[in-house]
Amino acid sequence: MNNSVKTILILEDNDERIAAFQKTVAALGEGFELKIWRDAPSMMAECERFFPTTVLISLDHDLNPMPGATVDPAPVWMSPGFLATSWPFARL
């Protein structure tokens, strides 16, 4: 992974907010990478590989299931608990 990239991890299910995040991160210029998940279990399964370059994490507090989804997008409390016990965040 390129260590010059700054990664922003986002748990969000609202298309308008996702679009706003994408627009804002694009305005920051090169060097920022945005990773978005719509449910906590997927984020928890995939986000750890981005920790070395993560500079910001945003967690939605009111996730709703997407049409046709087979995974419960919450409990959202899983993500903060997961992050609190994950390296490198557990040491902060």
N, C-alpha and C positions, 0 to 999 in steps of 0.2 A: 504494500500500500504506500502511496506517495505521501510522505510525512509533511509536505508543504501544503497539502489540501486540508482545509478546515471543514469538518463535517458537522452538520446540524441534523439531529435526530428528532423526528416529529411523530407523535401519535395523535392522529386527527381523522375524523370521519366526515367533516363538513367540506363539501367541494369549494364553497366560496372562501373559506379560511385557508384551504390548501392552495388555492389560486393566489391568495394574498401572500402566503409564505413564499411561494415560488417567485412571484414578482419582486418581493423584497430581497430575497437571496440573490436573484439575478442582478438587482441594482447594486449589490455589494461588489460585483465584479468577479473576475476569475479567482480561483483559489478556494471557492466555497462549494461544497457538495451537500445536497439536500436529500435525506432519506426519509421517506414517509411510510407509515404503516397505518392501517385502518382498524386494527384490533391488537389488543395487548398481547395475546399469546404469540402472534406472528412476530411482533416487535421483539419480545423477549427471546424468541428462538433465533433471531437474526442479527440483533443490534450489537452484540458483544464484539464482533469482528471490527466494528467501526470505532470502538472506544479509544484506540491510540490517537485518533485524529479528531475526536469529538470536542467541540467547543461550546455547544449549547444543546439542551434537551428540552423539548416542550411536550407536555402530556395533557391531552384533552381529558376533562373530568366527566363528560356526559356522552360517552360513545353509544351509538345506536347500531343495531345490526344492519348490514347492507342487504338489499333484496337478494334472496337466494343464498345468503351466507349460511354456512354449516358450522361456523365457530362463533361462540358468544364473544363479542368484542371486549367485554369486561369480564371479570371485575377489574376495573381500572386500578384499584389499589394494588393489584399484582405488580404493576410496572414500578411504582416507587419502592415497593418492598424488594423487588428484584434488583433495582439499581442500588439500593442502600446496602445490599450484601454483595455487590459485584465489584470486582477490581476495575478501575482504580478508585471508584467512588466510595467504597467502604472505608477508605483511609482518610477521607476528607473530614 
